[in-house]
Amino acid sequence: MKEKIVFIDCDGVILDSEQRMLRKKEERGFLNHHDGKEFDDYFALADMLDGEWEYIICGAKSINNSVEIIRELEMMKKNIAILTKIHSLKEMKIKAYDLRENRNIFSPIIFVPPDVQKHNIILPNEQLLIDDSEKNITGWINNGGNGLLFDENLTKNNKTRVKSLEFLLRR
């Protein structure tokens, strides 16, 4: 039987790029973090501004040693892939470059376009998704997968939430 894949979200699990994006979004005057149109307008602006996506992605820090743990998992030949949302082709290009060239992560990267759910790109099929979005985890589980919510501020892991990818080193 083929080994299941562990899918790991990028923004908010591997890198603190989500927080950096929200900070830049606010700096540009987009203050409503519940308005989808406002996010779309900001992402269109980010595509036009030199260095905006680079600041968000390339300047991001590893969350709880996630980058280093992924590199260890790769050396152990673990079956992992990065399953990450993108908002534009420019973001996708910079994210792929950063993960490969700056972070030295070589696992497959699967990009999920705007307005598409992760479980519609990859069939969950009892595979594990680690994501910081409850909506993504719920959709994954409801479609036959296993999910763990990533919360970098937890004091310790439990059955449904993890604060680090370190547990994958012992699987």
TITOR-966026 format. One line per field, with one value per residue (C-alpha): x, z, y; residue number from 1. Coordinates in steps of 0.2 Angstrom, whole numbers, always signed. Each point is the difference from the previous one (the first is absolute). Example, Ala and Ser with C-alpha at 12.3 -4.5 7.8 and 13.67 -1.06 7.14 Angstrom:
! TITOR-966026
east = [+62_+6]
up = [+39_-3]
north = [-22_+17]
n = [1_2]
! end
This chain:
! TITOR-966026
east = [+0_+6_+6_-12_+6_+1_-6_+7_-7_+13_-7_-3_+8_+17_+3_-7_-5_-18_+3_+12_-13_-13_+12_+4_-19_-3_+14_-8_-16_-10_-6_-15_+7_-17_-4_+5_-1_+12_+13_-2_+3_+16_+6_-2_+10_+13_+3_+3_+12_+18_+6_-17_-1_+19_-2_-15_+8_+19_+1_-11_+7_-2_-14_+6_+14_-12_+13_+13_-11_-6_+18_+3_-16_+7_+16_-10_-9_-17_-14_-5_-6_-4_-18_-2_-13_+6_-9_+10_+13_+13_-3_+2_+16_+8_-6_+7_+17_+1_-4_+12_+15_-1_-7_+7_-16_-3_-16_-14_-9_-18_-8_-19_-7_-12_-18_+5_+0_+15_-10_-6_+18_+6_-12_+3_-2_+5_+16_+5_-1_+9_-8_-3_-17_-15_-10_+14_+1_-19_-2_+15_-8_-18_+7_+9_+17_+8_+4_+10_-2_+17_+1_+17_-6_-6_+9_+0_-7_-17_-10_-6_+13_+19_+12_+14_+4_+12_-12_+2_+19_-7_-13]
up = [+0_-5_+15_+3_-3_+14_-7_+9_-3_-3_+6_+19_+2_-8_-2_+10_-17_+4_+14_-11_-14_+12_+7_-18_-4_+14_-4_-17_+7_-1_+18_-2_+2_-3_-17_-14_-13_+10_+1_-19_-2_+11_-10_-16_+7_+7_-17_-7_+14_-2_+15_+9_-2_+3_+16_+5_-5_-1_+16_+10_+14_+3_+13_+14_-10_-14_-14_+9_+4_-18_-5_+13_-7_-17_+5_+8_-16_+8_-12_+2_-12_+2_-3_-1_-5_-13_-5_-16_-11_+6_+18_-7_-9_+15_+13_-11_-2_+19_+5_-12_-1_+17_+12_-9_+0_-14_+4_-13_+1_-5_-3_+4_-10_+7_+4_-1_+15_+4_+1_-18_-7_+10_+5_+19_+0_+18_-2_+12_-2_+12_-2_+11_-8_+9_-16_-10_+13_+2_-19_-1_+14_-7_-17_+8_+6_+16_+6_+14_+3_+2_+14_+4_+17_+7_+16_-6_-14_+2_-11_-11_+1_-1_+3_-10_-14_+12_+3_-18_+3_+11_-11]
north = [+0_+17_+11_+15_+18_+13_+16_+16_+18_+13_+17_-1_-17_+0_+19_+15_+7_+2_+12_+10_+1_+6_+13_+6_+0_+11_+12_+2_+5_-16_-2_-12_-18_-8_+8_-12_+15_+10_-15_-2_+19_-1_-15_+9_+15_-12_-7_+18_+5_-4_-10_-3_-19_-1_+9_-11_-17_+2_+10_-12_-10_-19_-4_-11_-7_-6_+3_-9_-15_-1_-1_-14_-9_+1_-8_-14_-2_+3_+2_+18_+14_+18_+4_+19_+13_+14_+16_+4_-8_+13_-6_-18_+3_+9_-13_-15_+10_+4_-18_-8_+13_+8_-13_-15_-10_-12_-9_+2_+16_+0_+17_+3_+14_+13_-5_-19_-11_-11_-15_+3_+0_-15_-14_-2_-19_-2_+11_+12_+19_+12_+18_+15_+3_-9_+2_-10_-13_-2_-2_-12_-11_+1_-7_-15_+6_+2_+18_+9_+18_+9_+13_+6_+7_-16_-6_-18_-11_-9_-11_+13_+14_+1_+15_-8_-12_-9_-14_-5_-5_-14_-7]
n = [1_2_3_4_5_6_7_8_9_10_11_12_13_14_15_16_17_18_19_20_21_22_23_24_25_26_27_28_29_30_31_32_33_34_35_36_37_38_39_40_41_42_43_44_45_46_47_48_49_50_51_52_53_54_55_56_57_58_59_60_61_62_63_64_65_66_67_68_69_70_71_72_73_74_75_76_77_78_79_80_81_82_83_84_85_86_87_88_89_90_91_92_93_94_95_96_97_98_99_100_101_102_103_104_105_106_107_108_109_110_111_112_113_114_115_116_117_118_119_120_121_122_123_124_125_126_127_128_129_130_131_132_133_134_135_136_137_138_139_140_141_142_143_144_145_146_147_148_149_150_151_152_153_154_155_156_157_158_159_160_161_162_163_164_165_166_167_168_169_170_171]
! end
